[in-house]
Each structure stands twice: as structure tokens, then as C-alpha cells.
Amino acid sequence: MNKTLPRYGFGTFHLSKHGFKGGSLHHSVKTLETALSLGVTFFDTAPVYGFGMAERILGEMLRPLRESVLLATKCGLIAEEGRVRHDLSYDSILRECESSLDRLDTSYIDLYQVHWPDPQTPIEMTCRALTRLRDEKLIRLIGVSNFSLDLIREFSDHLPLFSVQNHFSLLHCNDRESLIPWCAANDIHYIAYNVLEQGALTPSIAQDYKPGKHDLRKMNSIFNSQENLTAALRYRDSISGNPVEEALTFALSCRGVSSILVSTANPEHLLRNLNVASEIK
């Protein structure tokens, strides 16, 4: 496959009936259909999104287009009885990949990413599993997500990396100082997620917003306290122009950022965001 990334992709964090207050499976599927109709060709998912549901939906809808899309998923987070644990051991990765291939209804994964670091497993062991999967042609390209620069360097000593996917936004931009330049200097693609801070940089989140029981926004520090949310919304409201445009422009214009993930469960919001992204030079 062509080892390039589109400037933006569709993140399926929302693509399930679990995870976001007020979301629904119907709206999530409609949003995916909108992404396909708009010509999106890069789709990012993970087994933990909806506990496998996102992968199943994505696999079903992308089946007729499989050879023309870049399909990315992840390994390393295991969902069990409503809890998530880290596991990047050799056998676990092999099992996870087999399960993802089944849910995605595909014989190969274009980009297989380590979702989060696992302090209990040596990186060398993780890389041995990924090397086997690549050699067996079950995966084509390898990436990491939520890794520090030190861990990326260590990983790269064992296995060539295609990409790094990290949280990057107007409110979360430390990677711009050293990690992104290092990736660019070493021909590693940088994929930015949470560029709109899961709605905090858009008009959709108000001061009285409180995450629901299964709201995955709880993983974002902005939504961990009222103080953090207030500060984020104050920053959003201080932007003189359109905050969505400013946030997308910031991420796409940052030197070294190869691609951003646009994630939403609302078809109208997706259309707006992609229209803005497509106009940014």
C-alpha cells in the first residue's frame, strides 16, 4: 500500500452505543455513512471502543471498499467485565490481532498501533509479536499511541515505526516542542487526536456539562473536574474567531503533523469539521 496518510481521518471513538452522554448507535452509524459519502479514506478504531462494537460496525461498512481505505486499529487495552487493563505481552497481542481481524472482517490490518504503553511488559517482547504479525502479512504498518519520546526512541531501536498517534490540541500541545520534530526528522508520521478536545473547543459543550456514567470523556483531564472544564471553556470563549476553525487550523498547520482524526457522533458536526479541514492549506 502507499505509505502516506490523508490529512484527516475518521476516529471511531464514538462509534458504538457506549461511551458518550446522549449518543446513540443510530447517529454513530449515520456519521460513518457521512464520512464515507464525503470521501474519507482513513479510519481509526480500537477493540476497546464499544468493547468490539466499533470494529464490527466499521468492518461491515468498509467491506465493499476495503482495498481503497486505510484501516487502523490497536492493541494493548483489554476490556473485561467493564474494566480495562494493559497487556502488551506476546501471546495477548497475537490473540488481540486475531480477534480484530475477525471483527473487522478483513485478512489484514493496514496500520496496527500499540494503544498505550504497558509498564509490565518489555518493549522487546511487544516488538517480537508485532514483527511476527507483520511477517505473516496480517498487519502492514506499525504505530504507537500515547507514547512519550523516550519510549518511542526505545521502541524504534527494535522495530521501524510508521506512525505515532498522540493527543494534540490548542490546550494540549507539548509534543510540538520535541516529539513532533523528532518524528519528522525520523520519517515517522504524527497523527493528532482530540484536536477539538472531545467537544470542549466547540459550542456543543456548556459550563453545566457533566459526563454520564459511561462517558469516555472522563479519560480526558478537561472533564475530570469542574475547574478544568471551566478553564477550557474560558479559553474557547476567548478565541476571537470560530473556535472550531482555530483548533483545526492549529493542528493541521503544525509543522510535522501528518494527519488529524476528526471524531464525532453527529453527522452535521462531521460535515462542518471536514469542510473546515479541507480548506486549510
ChimeraX attribute file (.defattr): number of C-alpha atoms within 10 A of each C-alpha:
attribute: neighborCount
match mode: 1-to-1
recipient: residues
	/A:1	10
	/A:2	5
	/A:3	10
	/A:4	11
	/A:5	17
	/A:6	12
	/A:7	17
	/A:8	21
	/A:9	24
	/A:10	22
	/A:11	22
	/A:12	26
	/A:13	23
	/A:14	26
	/A:15	31
	/A:16	25
	/A:17	20
	/A:18	21
	/A:19	21
	/A:20	21
	/A:21	16
	/A:22	11
	/A:23	18
	/A:24	17
	/A:25	17
	/A:26	12
	/A:27	18
	/A:28	23
	/A:29	21
	/A:30	16
	/A:31	25
	/A:32	26
	/A:33	14
	/A:34	17
	/A:35	21
	/A:36	18
	/A:37	9
	/A:38	13
	/A:39	9
	/A:40	19
	/A:41	19
	/A:42	22
	/A:43	23
	/A:44	23
	/A:45	23
	/A:46	25
	/A:47	25
	/A:48	21
	/A:49	20
	/A:50	19
	/A:51	18
	/A:52	18
	/A:53	20
	/A:54	27
	/A:55	28
	/A:56	20
	/A:57	20
	/A:58	21
	/A:59	21
	/A:60	13
	/A:61	16
	/A:62	20
	/A:63	13
	/A:64	9
	/A:65	12
	/A:66	15
	/A:67	11
	/A:68	11
	/A:69	17
	/A:70	22
	/A:71	23
	/A:72	21
	/A:73	24
	/A:74	25
	/A:75	25
	/A:76	24
	/A:77	23
	/A:78	18
	/A:79	16
	/A:80	10
	/A:81	6
	/A:82	8
	/A:83	8
	/A:84	13
	/A:85	10
	/A:86	17
	/A:87	20
	/A:88	27
	/A:89	20
	/A:90	18
	/A:91	12
	/A:92	17
	/A:93	23
	/A:94	16
	/A:95	11
	/A:96	18
	/A:97	22
	/A:98	16
	/A:99	15
	/A:100	23
	/A:101	19
	/A:102	15
	/A:103	19
	/A:104	27
	/A:105	19
	/A:106	16
	/A:107	12
	/A:108	22
	/A:109	24
	/A:110	20
	/A:111	20
	/A:112	28
	/A:113	27
	/A:114	25
	/A:115	23
	/A:116	18
	/A:117	20
	/A:118	17
	/A:119	10
	/A:120	10
	/A:121	14
	/A:122	14
	/A:123	20
	/A:124	16
	/A:125	15
	/A:126	23
	/A:127	23
	/A:128	16
	/A:129	18
	/A:130	25
	/A:131	17
	/A:132	14
	/A:133	21
	/A:134	17
	/A:135	11
	/A:136	11
	/A:137	14
	/A:138	19
	/A:139	22
	/A:140	18
	/A:141	20
	/A:142	24
	/A:143	25
	/A:144	25
	/A:145	22
	/A:146	15
	/A:147	19
	/A:148	14
	/A:149	16
	/A:150	10
	/A:151	14
	/A:152	19
	/A:153	15
	/A:154	12
	/A:155	20
	/A:156	15
	/A:157	13
	/A:158	15
	/A:159	17
	/A:160	15
	/A:161	21
	/A:162	22
	/A:163	22
	/A:164	26
	/A:165	22
	/A:166	24
	/A:167	20
	/A:168	23
	/A:169	21
	/A:170	21
	/A:171	18
	/A:172	13
	/A:173	15
	/A:174	13
	/A:175	17
	/A:176	16
	/A:177	9
	/A:178	10
	/A:179	20
	/A:180	25
	/A:181	17
	/A:182	17
	/A:183	21
	/A:184	15
	/A:185	10
	/A:186	13
	/A:187	13
	/A:188	20
	/A:189	22
	/A:190	27
	/A:191	25
	/A:192	23
	/A:193	22
	/A:194	23
	/A:195	28
	/A:196	25
	/A:197	23
	/A:198	22
	/A:199	17
	/A:200	26
	/A:201	28
	/A:202	19
	/A:203	13
	/A:204	10
	/A:205	14
	/A:206	13
	/A:207	12
	/A:208	9
	/A:209	13
	/A:210	17
	/A:211	16
	/A:212	13
	/A:213	11
	/A:214	13
	/A:215	16
	/A:216	18
	/A:217	19
	/A:218	17
	/A:219	9
	/A:220	12
	/A:221	11
	/A:222	20
	/A:223	22
	/A:224	14
	/A:225	11
	/A:226	14
	/A:227	10
	/A:228	13
	/A:229	21
	/A:230	17
	/A:231	12
	/A:232	20
	/A:233	19
	/A:234	14
	/A:235	15
	/A:236	22
	/A:237	15
	/A:238	10
	/A:239	13
	/A:240	8
	/A:241	10
	/A:242	13
	/A:243	20
	/A:244	22
	/A:245	19
	/A:246	17
	/A:247	21
	/A:248	22
	/A:249	18
	/A:250	17
	/A:251	25
	/A:252	21
	/A:253	13
	/A:254	11
	/A:255	12
	/A:256	21
	/A:257	23
	/A:258	23
	/A:259	21
	/A:260	27
	/A:261	21
	/A:262	26
	/A:263	25
	/A:264	24
	/A:265	25
	/A:266	18
	/A:267	18
	/A:268	12
	/A:269	16
	/A:270	20
	/A:271	15
	/A:272	12
	/A:273	18
	/A:274	18
	/A:275	13
	/A:276	15
	/A:277	20
	/A:278	11
	/A:279	9
	/A:280	13
	/A:281	7
